[in-house]
Amino acid sequence: MIEDGAKTGGVPRWGRVALILLAVKLVYLAGISAAVWRWPDFNAERAARIGEHWFPAGWAPGTRGEIARHFATWDAEHYLYLSAAGYRPEARSRAFYPLWPLAIRAGTAVTGLGPEVVGLALANLFSLAGWLLFHRAAARRFGERTADVALALLVAFPGALFFQFIYSESLFFLLIMILWWGLERRRYGPAGVAAFLAPLTRGVGAFAVLPLAWHAWSVASPGWLERIRARGRAAIAGRGLSGGGEASGKDAGRQRNSEAGPETADLNAAKDGCATGRVGEPGLQRRARWTPWWLVGMPALGWAAYLGLMWVWTGDPWAGIAAQKYWGVHSIANLWDLPKFARGFFEVTTWHGFMGSLLDRIGFLLLLYALPALWRRGRDLLAWTLMLGVVPAMSGTFVSFLRFESCVFPVFLAWALFFTGRRRRWPLAGSLALSLLLHGILLWRFVNYRWAG
């Protein structure tokens, strides 16, 4: 296993991963641009109909070029509208959260480029940074091989197509990774900023209070976490370490830390240097023992800032929430309507569509399949899964779940732990091949204004 600062062939490990991801991005965008230019199949009638229904008079998305229009379908059009026109009381697009369109507007003002170009550039830069941070945090906790597999599963996942387009997934995922990395490394400053900004990007960001509360309680109750850690080690005794038994020595300490989560990792690092390889780091024990209860309130502050902005822009702090009625899907009341959630799971009407999607429900089943591995290897990750996966599934009754699942990073870690524990490689290869096939199908649907998520 390679440490964070280790080099392979003279290039730092993180640098090699970044170069690979950058190459994937460039090939991805070049390939889809060539495909839509060579074999156009754009549903112009649907685009015009949706534009007339959802946007105020005077907004003319149909003026885009033959290639550009493929990169601004569905929700991307709402974000582009908000970046240009702002939040108006009469605009239905006010249902979307403001940080992403504000980022596009700022980028447009700074560069002088068109909002479509800026949106695509920012989406790919943010997702590239988020993917890289995910890989490094996963490698630190579970090992390089598991991190490699988890990243491959994430990038190939069908819902991950939205990381390349003008959607809020890229910015939201980056904020979540900064928050997770901050908690793992006890860097509470960046974590606090990310926790504040997450509710300004997506409504589910307010539920970051769940993993934050878990983390704060774990730091405040180290004895409780030590008992969980001991039970976790007993549960996986005899199974070998993550990454197919390739870890030993220092990596064994990192393995022990992964079983209990980050709550005891820095304390253990201060004792034996196994968790981070940074023995004697100044302030390590102090950061590990300091309970960051203030972090728990940061999502609430972010949510309050969102309401304040909506009040300033529209005259009604609840204008964005009220606009959700136009879609008739997501509602906070669905979270405690368990019978509706159970019925909705079996209301399959199509292989993939806005509602009744079989693919979305299969995605939720795969999330459930990951829970036992998370219970054994990282119970703190269950709070993240509840926030990022279960809450969106329940609030929207599985609508667009594959897209939302692309941000549920613990699921990809659990799948990676499963595949790296197998002697045979064909299950992983088969899973990646199937994901890429579905990814390609949904990608083609999305850029041609057919439903993808």
N, C-alpha and C positions, 0 to 999 in steps of 0.2 A: 504494500500500500504506500502511496506517495503522499508526503506531507504537503500542506498548503504551499510552502515556499520551495518545494523540491522542483528540480528541472529534469526534463527528459529531452535529450538531444540539444541541450543549451537553451531551451525555451521553457519558461515556467509553465506548470501544468495548467493554470488558469488561462494563460495566454494561448495555449494550444486549443483548449476548449472554446475560447472566444473566437479564434480564427475559424474553427469548424462551424460554429453557429453562424458567423458572418457569411461564410460560403453558402450555407444552407439558405439563409435569407436571400442572398443575391440570386441564387439559382431559382429559388421559389418564385420571386417576383418577376424575374426575366422569363421564366417558363410560362407563367400565367399570362403575361403581357403578349408573348408570342402566340399563345393559344387563342386568346380572344381576338387577336388581329387576324389570325389565319382562319379560324373557324368561328366566326361570330354567331351567337345564338341568344342575343339579348332580348328579353321580353319587354319591348318598348311600350306596349299597350298597358301592361301592369304598372310600369314605372310612372307613366302619365296619370293613370287612374289614382294611384296612391298619392302622387304629388298633389293632385287637385283636392283629395280628401283630407290630407293631413296638414298642409301648409297654407299660410295666409296668402291672399292674392298678391301678386308681385314677385313671389319667390319662384324662380324658373329653373329647376334642376335640369330640365331637358336641353339646356344650351351647352352641356358638356360635350367634349369630343367623343369620337367613336371608341377610343380606348379608355379615357378617363371615367366614362360613365359606369364601367364595369367595377370600379374601385370605390363607388359611392352608393351602394345599394342599401336598402332597408334602414337600420338604425344609423348608419353612417351619414345618411342625408339629414337626419335630425341634428346630429352633432355639428355638421357643417352649417346648418341653418343657425343654430344657437351661437356658433363662433362668429357669425357675420352679423346677425340681427339682435342677439342678446335675448334675455328673458322678458317676454311681453305677456300681459294678462290674457290676451286672446289666443296665444300660441299654444297648441296642444303639445308641442315639443318641450314645454316647461316641465313635463314629467321626468325628463332626463336630468341627471345630476351634473353640477356645473364645473367641476375641476377639469374634466377632459376638454370640453369646448373652450374653456378659458386658456388651457395650455395651447390649443390650436390657434386661438386668437393672438396670444402673445408671440408664438412662433411666426405667425404671418406678419405681425408688426415688425419684428426684429429682422427677419430675412427678406421681406418684400416678395416672397414667393406666394403662389396661390394656396388657399386653404387645403385643397386636395393633396398637393405635394407635401405640405407641412404635416398634415394629418398622417399620411402614409409614413413619412420619415420618422415622426415622433413615435408612432405605434411600433415600428420595427426597432427603433433605438431602445424604447422602454422595455419591450419584450426581450430583446437581446440581453439587456442588463439584468432583467428579472430572471431569465433562464440561467445566466452565469452565476448569479448570487444563489439561486436554488441549488445548482450543482456544487458550489463550494461549501455551502452550509450542510448539504446532505453528505458530502465526502467527509467533512469533519466529524460528523456524528456516526455515519454508517459505513464509511469506507469508499474508496474511489470506484471500485467495480459497481457497487450498488448505486452510487451517484450517476455513473455513466448510463446504466440501464434505466434508472428512473427518468433521466433527462431524455433519453431516446423515446421512452414510452410517452412522455409529455409532449414532445415535439410532433410525434406521429399521431397523437390522439385526434380523432375527427374534429372535436370541438376546438382544438388548438388553431384551426384555420383563422379564427378571429384575431389572433395575435398579430397577423400580418395586415390587418385592415383598420379602417378608421372607427374602431370600437373602443370602449373604455377598458376592455379586458387587459390590455398591455399595461396601462398605467396602474390599474388596480392590482394586478399581479406583482408589479414591481414594489408597490407600497407594502403588500403583504409579505414579500420576501425581505424587505428592509425591516419590517416589524419582527418577523421570525428570526432573522439573523441577529437583530438587536437583543432579543430575549436570550438566544443561544449564547451570545458573547457578552452579555450583561452591558451592552452599549445602550443605555436607556434614553439617551438624548435622541439619536436617530429613531429609536423605537417609538418614542413619544410623538415625534413629528409625524411619522407614518400612521400611528393610531389616530391622530387628529385629522389627517387628510383623507383617510379611507372612507368615512361617511360622506365626504364631499364628492367622492367618485362613484360610489355605488351604495345604495341603501343598506345592503347587508354589511357594509363596513361598520355600522353602529354595533353589530353583534361581536366585534372584536373584543368586547368586554368579557366574553366567555374565556378565550385563551389567556387574556391578560389576568383575569381573576384567578384562573388555575395557576398561572405562573407565580403571582404574588403570594397566594396561599402556600404554594409549594416551597417558596423561599422562606416563608415565615414558619413552616413546619417541616424542617429537614428530617426529623425522625420518622415522620409519616412516609416521606418519599423514600427513605432508606429501606423501610419495610416493603414498599412496592418494588423497589429495586431488587431486593432479595428474592421476592416471589417471582419476578420476571426472570432472574437468572435460573431459578429452579425449573421454570416452565420450559426453557429452551436447552436445558442440560442435555448433552449428548447429540445435539443437532448440528454442532459446528457453528462457526461465526458467519456473519453476513459476508457475502462475497466469496462463498464457496470454500471457506476455511483458509483463506490466504493471509489472514491477519495473525500476528503473534507479537509477543513483547509489548512494545508501546501500543500497538493496535489493540491488544487485549484490553488495555485500560479504556480505550475509546469504545470498544464493544460494551464494556460494563456500563459506561455512561449512557449509551444509547438505550439500554434496557429501561432505565429509570427516567430518561428525558434529561433536559438541560439543567434541571433544578439542583442536582448535586454534582454536575460535571465540573464546574469551576472549583468547588471545594476539593474534589478529588484531584484536580490538576494541581492545586496548590500543595497537596500532600505528596503525590507521586509523579506528577508531570505527565500523566497518561492522556488526559483529555485533549490538551491543546498543544503539547510539546513546548510550552512557553513557561518553564519552571522559573519561579521567581519574578513573574511579571508584576510590576508595582500595582498595588491596589486590587489584586485578584481576589484575595480572601474578603476584602472589604466589600467589593461589588457583589460577591456571592452571598454575603450575609445580610446585605442591606435590602430590606423588603420594599419594593417599588410600588406601594399602594397607590401613589399618585397616578401611575399609568392607567389604572382601571378607569379613571374618570376622563381620560383623553378622548375616547370615542364619543362620549356625551357632549364634550365641548365642541367636537367637530360637527356633531348633529345640530347643536345649538347655533353654530356658525352658519350651517346650511339654511336653517329656518330664518336666521337674520338676513342673509343675502336674499332669500326669496321675498321677504317682507320689503326690503329696500327696492328690489327690482319690479315686483308685481303689486305691492300693497297688501299682500296676504301671505303670511309665513307658511300656510298650508297649501298654497297654490299648486306646488309640484305634486303633493300627495293627492290632492283632489283630481289632478289631471290623469291619474292612473285609471280613472273610470273609463276613459276612452278606449283603453285596451281590454278592460274587463277581466283581467287575469290575476295579477298580484294583489294580495291583500294581507295585512298583518293579522286579520281575524282568522285566516286560514291556518295559522300556526296552532291554534287550539281546537280546530275542527277536525279531529282525528277521523271520524267516520267519512268525511268528504275526501280526506287524503287517501284513505284505504279504498274507497270506491273509485277514485280517480286513477289509481294504479291499474285497475282492470278495464278501464274505459279506453281501450285501444281501437282506433278507427282507421289508422293508416300506418304504413311502415315508417314514414317521417313527415310531419307536418306541424303547423302551429300548435294544434291541440291533438291529443290522442295519439301521439307518436310512440311507436314501438321502440325505436332507437333510444329515445329519451328514457324510457322505462328500463331498458336493458342497461343503460349507463348507470341508473340508480341501483340496479341489482349488483353490478360490479363494485359500486361503492360499498354496499353491504358486505360483499365478499371480502373486502379489505379490512373490515373492522376487527376480526379476530387477530390478524397479524399486528395491527396497531395496538390492540389490547396487550399482546405479549411483549412488544418491542418498544413501544413509545406511547404510553397512555396520555401524555400531555397532548399528543397529536389528535386524540379523539375530540378535544374541544375545538380544534381547528376544523376538523371534519364536520362537526355539528354546525359551526358558523358558516362555512363556505359551501357545504353540500346539502345538509339536511334542511336548513332554513330556506334556501331558495327552492328546493324541491317541494316543500310544504306550502310556502307562501304563494307559489305560482302553479301548484298542482302539475308539476313536471314540465311545464312549458319552457322551451329553450334549455332544458337541463344539460344536454351535452355541452353547450357553450359555457354554462356556469361551472360544470364539472372540470373544465380545463384549468380552473384556478384552485381546485381542491388538491393541493400539492401532497398531502399525506397519502392520498389514494395511490399516487404514482410511486411513492416510497414503499408502500405495502406491496404493490405488485412487483416492484424490483426485488424486494426481499424474497418474495416467493420464487421468482425466476432464477435469482442467483443461488438459491438453495437447491436447485435441480442439477443433476449431473448432466442431463441431456440438454442440448441447446435448441432443439427444434420447437419446444413450446414457446420460447421467447421469439424465435424467428417467425413462427406462425402467427403469434399475436401481433407483432409489428407489421407483418404483411397485411393482415386483415384491417388493422387500424389505418394503414396507408391507403388501402383500397377505398374504405369508407371516407377517409379524409379527401381523397381525390374526387369522389362522387359529390360530396357536399360542397366542396370548393367550386366545382363547375356549376352547381345549382346556385350558389351564392352570387358569383360574379355575373350570372345571367338573369338575376332578379327572380329566382325561384327560391322557395323557402329552404334554409339550411340550419337556422337556429337563431 
